[in-house]
């Protein structure tokens, strides 16, 4: 299971991805 810290980082990253939709899908696909 991921640590709470890791989950927080992932949530922040998801927000970033939603803001830059251009790189978003590239980042998620990776």
Secondary structure, DSSP 8 states (H G I E B T S, - for coil): ---HHHHHHHHHHHHHHHH-HHHHHHHHH-
